[in-house]
Amino acid sequence: MFYSERQKKILQLLQTEENVSIDKLASALYVSVPTVRRDLQGLEEEGKVIRSYGRVELRTVSDTEV
C-alpha cells in the first residue's frame, strides 16, 4: 500500500471513530508503527489531524480557528 493510499485509509478510519491509537492504525493498515507515525506526521503538517501521545484524531474546524 502506498503513502497516499494509507493516508486516505487513516482519514476514513478517523471519520468513523473519534480518535484511534497508533497501534490500531498499524494493525488495520498492515504496516509498522514507524510507518504510521511518518504518515501521521505528513497529515499533521497538512493540518488534517492532531497527534497526541499514542493517539490521533481528525482536526475540526474549531481546532483551526484557535
C-alpha positions as CSV (number, residue, x, y, z in Angstrom):
1,M,0.0,0.0,0.0
2,F,1.4,3.4,-1.0
3,Y,1.7,6.5,1.1
4,S,-1.3,8.3,-0.3
5,E,-3.5,5.2,0.0
6,R,-2.6,4.8,3.6
7,Q,-3.4,8.4,4.3
8,K,-6.8,8.0,2.8
9,K,-7.4,4.9,4.9
10,I,-6.3,6.7,8.0
11,L,-8.7,9.6,7.3
12,Q,-11.5,7.1,6.7
13,L,-10.9,5.4,10.0
14,L,-10.8,8.7,11.8
15,Q,-14.2,9.7,10.3
16,T,-15.8,6.6,11.8
17,E,-14.1,6.8,15.2
18,E,-13.4,10.0,17.3
19,N,-9.8,9.0,17.9
20,V,-7.6,6.0,17.1
21,S,-4.5,4.6,18.6
22,I,-1.4,4.3,16.5
23,D,-1.2,0.6,17.2
24,K,-4.7,0.1,15.9
25,L,-3.9,2.0,12.8
26,A,-0.7,0.0,12.2
27,S,-2.7,-3.2,12.6
28,A,-5.6,-2.1,10.4
29,L,-3.2,-1.0,7.6
30,Y,-0.8,-4.0,8.0
31,V,2.2,-1.7,8.4
32,S,4.7,-1.0,11.2
33,V,4.2,1.7,13.8
34,P,7.0,3.8,12.5
35,T,5.3,3.8,9.1
36,V,2.1,5.0,10.6
37,R,3.9,7.7,12.5
38,R,5.5,9.0,9.3
39,D,2.1,9.0,7.6
40,L,0.6,10.9,10.5
41,Q,3.4,13.4,10.5
42,G,2.5,14.3,6.9
43,L,-1.2,14.5,7.7
44,E,-0.4,16.7,10.7
45,E,1.7,19.0,8.6
46,E,-1.2,19.3,6.2
47,G,-3.4,20.3,9.1
48,K,-5.7,17.3,8.8
49,V,-5.1,15.5,12.1
50,I,-3.9,16.2,15.6
51,R,-1.5,13.8,17.1
52,S,-1.1,13.2,20.8
53,Y,0.8,10.5,22.8
54,G,-0.1,7.2,21.1
55,R,-3.3,8.5,19.6
56,V,-4.6,10.6,16.7
57,E,-7.8,12.5,15.9
58,L,-9.2,14.5,13.0
59,R,-8.7,18.2,13.1
60,T,-12.0,20.0,13.2
61,V,-12.9,23.5,12.0
62,S,-13.0,24.8,15.6
63,D,-9.4,23.4,16.1
64,T,-8.2,25.6,13.2
65,E,-9.9,28.7,14.4
66,V,-7.9,28.8,17.7
